[in-house]
Amino acid sequence: MTELLNSLSTQNEFVARHNGPNKSDQQKMLDAINVLNLDTLIDETVPAQIRLEQPMTLDAPMSEADMLVEMKKFADLNQVKRTFIGQGYYNTFTPNVILRNVLENPGWYTAYTPYQPEISQGRLESLLNYQQMVMDLTGMEIANASLLDEATAAAEAMTLCKRAGKSKSKVFFVADDVHPQTLEVVKTRAEFIGFEVQVGSLESLPEQDVFGALVQYPGTTGEVRDLTDIIAAAQANKTLVTVATDLLASALLKPAGEMGADVVIGSAQRFGVPMATAVHTLRSWQPKISISALCQAV
């Protein structure tokens, strides 16, 4: 097959098509500057002392067809492995039966009225179901709607911890295994509010004099650990703890709410929706009383 392709092309075809003028164009340019040929042009423009005295050690020229074959062989050396580290964003597939019967269900609305109040009713019902699902997966007592993405929810959780907490500190602690995009949004919000953001290891959290803390569960590297003891130790120091969690992972892992988290945030993008949905729940420091906010991107 390669020999057939070679018979239909020349070795110089790729260069002429992609990397410059043809021979006729080159000669016109040489005539315009009164130079005999390309070698003479190089002699007159490139100093001899910076030129190699011997030819470069290169393989023989190849046709475009041969190059494509070699590149395919080289690409086949790649080992494609499944990655579980998406830093909060993961490609998803929504089966058509769910897409049609849930996301595109015409039963949520009708078209015979100009204002379509049925759409609002459908939204209310779907939000109620969504909030109940968030409560079940996070182990929190209540959920509310709505904000933007996970990073925005983290920034809101920081301010909420300050308002609801009893600590007089103006320092907010962020564990070093939090998603980097979340950390950057928290830093931006803190700068204009007057908070200081301190980044450190999760193990050092109980020792910090901070009004709130943000930890990732699972971590941005995929690490999973039980946060119960760390959260309890931090709360004993008047620190409200925000846990950024993966809702889908919470279907198998111990929910953050059961570990004593004051705030639970996370992305709901894992449920097969475009990468633009987040959830934000908070339980305040009062015993058996929850203050929570659910955020869903628009």
ABEGO torsion letter per residue (X at the ends): XAAAAAAABBAAAAAAAAAEBBAAAAAAAAAAAGBABAAAAAAAABBAAABBABBBBBBBBBBAAAAAAAAAAAAAABBBBBBABAGGBBBBBBBAAAAAAAAABAAABBAABAAGAAAAAAAAAAAAAAAAAAAAAAGBABBBOBBBBAAAAAAAAAAAAAAABABABABBBBBAABBAAAAAAAAAAAAAAGBBBBBBBAAAAAABBBABBBBBOBBAAGBBBBAAAAAAAAAAAGBBBBBBBBAAAAAABBBAAAAGBABBBEBAAAAGBBBABBBBBBBBABBGBBBBBBBBBX
